[in-house]
Amino acid sequence: MKYHKLFIGLGAFFGMAAVILGAFGAHFLKAHLPPDDLANFKTGVNYQFYHALGLLAIGLIRHRWRTTLIKAAGLLMTVGIVLFSGSLYLLATMDAAGFASLAALLGPITPLGGLCFIIAWALLLIESLRTHH
């Protein structure tokens, strides 16, 4: 599998989705969510955008450095977007949708997504410090 193309495609997809979700939050959810929930939704969009750009960078790096660490960083960043941003989107909108009781189940997922982000960035750092490049 050509992971560099996968990561570039995922970065483009998540970037596009962040724009759509940001517009949805700004134009529709603003009128339906309390300020704290809207802030959480925006945090999800922001982190999705940052890490979509990270995936684009990983795709470009992976094209040149075909290492396991770079591949793992891309996979972890993808999982991080789904867990971190995805759980924030759900947590922010569950009250309005009438599913507030499920929020307790999602709460622990957000930090796992954040941990995936941290490890992904750490793997990129480690790979950048290796002397064989």
C-alpha positions in Angstrom: 0.0 0.0 0.0 1.2 3.5 -0.8 0.8 5.1 2.6 2.0 8.5 1.5 -1.0 8.7 -0.9 -3.3 7.4 1.9 -2.1 10.0 4.4 -2.3 12.9 1.8 -5.9 11.7 0.9 -6.9 11.4 4.6 -5.4 14.9 5.3 -7.4 16.4 2.4 -10.6 14.6 3.5 -10.3 15.7 7.2 -9.4 19.2 6.1 -12.4 19.4 3.9 -14.6 17.9 6.6 -13.2 20.5 9.1 -14.3 23.3 6.9 -17.8 21.8 6.5 -18.1 21.1 10.2 -16.8 24.6 11.1 -19.4 26.2 8.9 -22.1 23.9 10.3 -21.1 25.0 13.8 -20.9 28.7 13.0 -24.2 28.9 11.0 -26.5 26.2 12.5 -25.2 25.0 15.9 -24.6 28.5 17.2 -28.4 28.9 17.5 -28.9 25.5 19.1 -26.1 24.9 21.5 -25.1 26.6 24.7 -21.8 28.5 24.6 -19.8 25.7 26.4 -20.9 23.0 24.0 -20.3 25.3 21.0 -16.8 25.9 22.3 -16.2 22.2 22.6 -17.4 21.7 19.0 -15.0 24.4 17.8 -12.1 22.8 19.7 -12.9 19.6 17.8 -12.9 21.4 14.5 -9.6 23.2 15.3 -7.8 20.0 16.3 -9.1 18.2 13.3 -7.8 21.0 11.1 -4.3 21.0 12.7 -4.0 17.3 12.4 -5.4 17.2 8.8 -2.4 19.5 8.0 -0.2 17.1 10.0 -1.4 14.2 7.9 -0.6 16.1 4.7 2.9 16.6 6.0 3.2 13.0 7.0 2.2 12.0 3.5 4.9 14.1 2.0 7.5 12.9 4.5 6.5 9.3 4.1 7.1 9.6 0.3 10.7 10.2 1.1 11.2 8.4 4.4 9.5 5.1 4.2 9.9 4.2 7.8 7.7 2.3 10.3 7.7 5.3 12.6 6.3 7.7 10.0 3.6 5.1 9.0 2.7 4.7 12.7 2.6 8.5 13.1 0.1 8.8 10.3 -2.1 6.0 11.6 -2.1 7.4 15.1 -2.9 10.9 13.8 -5.9 9.5 11.9 -7.1 7.6 15.0 -6.6 10.7 17.1 -8.8 12.8 14.8 -11.6 10.2 15.0 -11.4 9.7 18.7 -10.6 13.3 19.9 -12.5 15.5 17.5 -15.2 12.9 16.9 -15.9 12.5 20.6 -16.0 16.3 21.1 -18.5 16.6 18.2 -20.7 14.0 19.9 -20.3 15.4 23.4 -21.2 18.9 22.2 -24.3 17.9 20.4 -25.7 15.0 22.6 -27.7 17.3 25.0 -29.4 19.0 22.1 -30.1 15.7 20.5 -31.6 14.3 23.7 -28.8 11.8 24.4 -27.1 13.4 27.4 -27.0 10.1 29.3 -24.5 8.7 26.8 -22.0 11.6 27.4 -20.5 9.7 30.3 -19.5 6.9 28.0 -17.8 9.3 25.5 -15.9 11.4 28.1 -12.9 8.9 28.4 -12.5 8.7 24.6 -11.4 12.3 24.1 -8.1 11.9 26.1 -7.3 8.7 24.2 -7.5 10.7 21.0 -5.3 13.3 22.5 -2.8 10.6 23.5 -2.7 9.4 19.9 -1.9 12.9 18.8 0.9 13.2 21.3 2.5 9.9 20.3 2.1 10.7 16.6 4.0 14.0 17.0 6.6 12.2 19.2 7.2 9.6 16.5 7.7 12.3 14.0 10.2 14.0 16.3 12.1 10.7 16.9 12.3 10.0 13.2 13.5 13.5 12.5 16.4 13.1 14.9 17.6 9.8 13.4 20.9 10.2 11.6 20.2 8.1 8.6 18.3 10.8 6.7 
